[in-house]
Each structure stands twice: as C-alpha cells, then as structure tokens.
Amino acid sequence: MFHFKEVKYKNILNIEYLVIPGKKVTSIIGESGSGKTTLLRHLNKLISYDEGEILYKNHSLREIDSMELRRKVIMLPQTPAIFNGTIKDNLLIGLKFSDKSMVEDVELLRVLQLVHLNKTLTEDAEKLSGGEKQRLGLGRVLLMNPEVSLLDEPSSALDEETENLIIEKIVQFSRKQQKTLVMVTHSKKIAEAYSDFIVEIKEGKVVHQRGK
Ligand SMILES: Nc1ncnc2c1ncn2[C@@H]1O[C@H](COP(=O)(O)OP(=O)(O)OP(=O)(O)O)[C@@H](O)[C@H]1O
C-alpha cells in the first residue's frame, strides 16, 4: 500500500526500500528517537521527504492532495487532541471532519466499550486522565473506520493488561473490516503477538522488515 524508495528526510530518515502492506497489521518498532513517529507522519503528509519517493497505492504522495489523503489515512498522535465538550462531542468530531454520516448513541457506547472507557457520553472530556484521553482518541478513530489507521504508541499511557486487551480488540476490528493498520509500539511483545508485518528502525534506517 505504501512503497518507499530511497527516501531521505533531513538527517532523520534514510530509507532505501520499504513496503507497508495493505489490509494488514504492521508494527513499527525501534529505540526512542530512531524515527518511528517521523515515518508515520510522512504517511499522513504531515511532513514531506527531501529525496526519493513514497507511493500510496502506486501514486506519489507529492501528487496526492493532503486533505484528500487524510480522509482515508487517519493518524492518531501519541497525545490526541481533546476538544472542549463532552465525550460524545469528541467522538463525533472525527465523523464531521470525514463527512461520514452521524451515528446513534448506541454505536458510540459500543466504541467506548471497545476501548475500555467506562464513562457516559455526557461526561466532560477535559476531565479524563491521560490514558482515558488516549482511549477516547482511539475510539474516535475506530468510529471513523478509515481505510488506513496510523496509531502512534496507541497504548503508551496504559498498564500492560489494559494495553493488551485494547490492542487485541483494535487489531480484531481492523482485520474483520479488512482495513490497514500501522502502529508504532515500544513493545516487541505487542508487535510479535498482533502484527502481520514488523518494521524495525534504527537511527532512521530500516534494519529489518519481515512478515510473520
Ligand atoms: N521537527 C523536528 N525537527 C528536527 N528534529 C526532529 C523533529 N522531529 C523529530 N526530530 C528528531 O528526529 C529523531 C526521530 O524522532 P522521532 O520522534 O521520529 O523518534 P521516535 O522513534 O518516534 O521516538 P520515541 O519513541 O521517543 O517517540 C529524533 O532525534 C528527534 O529529536
């Protein structure tokens, strides 16, 4: 789905060749500062490479309109933006952005359950803890159900048990819907357990890419 050829970005990324497969779960692993987030940001056109080429479905990212791309490829940053308002407002805002039709409360509650957020829809989102805000952000992306989800350390603020539960559900959901999931994770264990494809980065270079 994404092809990298001789891609250079500042002195941060230098990727000779990388393929991220469609309709699969890919984990990006590597030490802190190795360039994982920078790679993910490229896939969402939040930054642009200096040299080489990144193709999305065989089209250069340079030629794809950023807003158009971001309707299909949604990135959840490590610390998702939470807006003034209720949990419901914060879930629905993604749908408004992507021009998708609105959904019933019962569907919103199902998503909250999926991300283990045991709250009511009318609660003030600002009052949630860091980990709860992260899960709300995940819920927002799940509801949008994009073609490609880019998750940057989606479970960094969670304890190990909750982390496993949530990643398992997200992966199941993505597989069932035949969507593409790319997640950055600090945990080799999570990468091994849940992904079809693992990319390891070291100092901006891909040192391993392998299917399982
Ligand atoms: N906007 C920027 N300008 C200059 N350098 C940057 C910028 N963003 C990131 N970097 C640098 O690029 C390198 C890679 O950063 P990146 O955030 O991609 O790493 P990471 O692997 O995601 O790290 P972590 O696991 O700690 O989140 C780091 O050395 C970082 O300091």
The ligand as an SDF file (V2000), in Angstrom:
LIG
                    3D

 31 33  0  0  0  0  0  0  0  0999 V2000
   10.6390   18.6650   13.7530 N   0  0  0  0  0  0  0  0  0  0  0  0
   11.8340   18.1470   14.0070 C   0  0  0  0  0  0  0  0  0  0  0  0
   12.9450   18.8550   13.7370 N   0  0  0  0  0  0  0  0  0  0  0  0
   14.1680   18.3480   13.9860 C   0  0  0  0  0  0  0  0  0  0  0  0
   14.3780   17.1390   14.5230 N   0  0  0  0  0  0  0  0  0  0  0  0
   13.3120   16.3950   14.8140 C   0  0  0  0  0  0  0  0  0  0  0  0
   11.9740   16.8470   14.5800 C   0  0  0  0  0  0  0  0  0  0  0  0
   11.1140   15.8870   14.9710 N   0  0  0  0  0  0  0  0  0  0  0  0
   11.8740   14.8750   15.4440 C   0  0  0  0  0  0  0  0  0  0  0  0
   13.1820   15.1650   15.3500 N   0  0  0  0  0  0  0  0  0  0  0  0
   14.3050   14.2980   15.7120 C   0  0  0  0  0  0  0  0  0  0  0  0
   14.2510   13.1630   14.8610 O   0  0  0  0  0  0  0  0  0  0  0  0
   14.6130   11.9940   15.5620 C   0  0  0  0  0  0  0  0  0  0  0  0
   13.4940   10.9730   15.4500 C   0  0  0  0  0  0  0  0  0  0  0  0
   12.3490   11.4200   16.1660 O   0  0  0  0  0  0  0  0  0  0  0  0
   11.0110   10.5700   16.2470 P   0  0  0  0  0  0  0  0  0  0  0  0
   10.0380   11.3330   17.0830 O   0  0  0  0  0  0  0  0  0  0  0  0
   10.5960   10.2090   14.8780 O   0  0  0  0  0  0  0  0  0  0  0  0
   11.5360    9.2740   17.0110 O   0  0  0  0  0  0  0  0  0  0  0  0
   10.7090    8.0760   17.6610 P   0  0  0  0  0  0  0  0  0  0  0  0
   11.3960    6.8340   17.2260 O   0  0  0  0  0  0  0  0  0  0  0  0
    9.2650    8.2000   17.3190 O   0  0  0  0  0  0  0  0  0  0  0  0
   10.9620    8.3430   19.2090 O   0  0  0  0  0  0  0  0  0  0  0  0
   10.0390    7.9990   20.5030 P   0  0  0  0  0  0  0  0  0  0  0  0
    9.9610    6.5030   20.5700 O   0  0  0  0  0  0  0  0  0  0  0  0
   10.8200    8.5830   21.6110 O   0  0  0  0  0  0  0  0  0  0  0  0
    8.7080    8.6500   20.2860 O   0  0  0  0  0  0  0  0  0  0  0  0
   14.9220   12.4250   16.9840 C   0  0  0  0  0  0  0  0  0  0  0  0
   16.2980   12.5600   17.0930 O   0  0  0  0  0  0  0  0  0  0  0  0
   14.2190   13.7580   17.1190 C   0  0  0  0  0  0  0  0  0  0  0  0
   14.8910   14.5840   18.0270 O   0  0  0  0  0  0  0  0  0  0  0  0
  1  2  1  0
  2  3  1  0
  2  7  2  0
  3  4  2  0
  4  5  1  0
  5  6  2  0
  6  7  1  0
  6 10  1  0
  7  8  1  0
  8  9  2  0
  9 10  1  0
 10 11  1  0
 11 12  1  0
 11 30  1  0
 12 13  1  0
 13 14  1  0
 13 28  1  0
 14 15  1  0
 15 16  1  0
 16 17  2  0
 16 18  1  0
 16 19  1  0
 19 20  1  0
 20 21  2  0
 20 22  1  0
 20 23  1  0
 23 24  1  0
 24 25  2  0
 24 26  1  0
 24 27  1  0
 28 29  1  0
 28 30  1  0
 30 31  1  0
M  END
$$$$
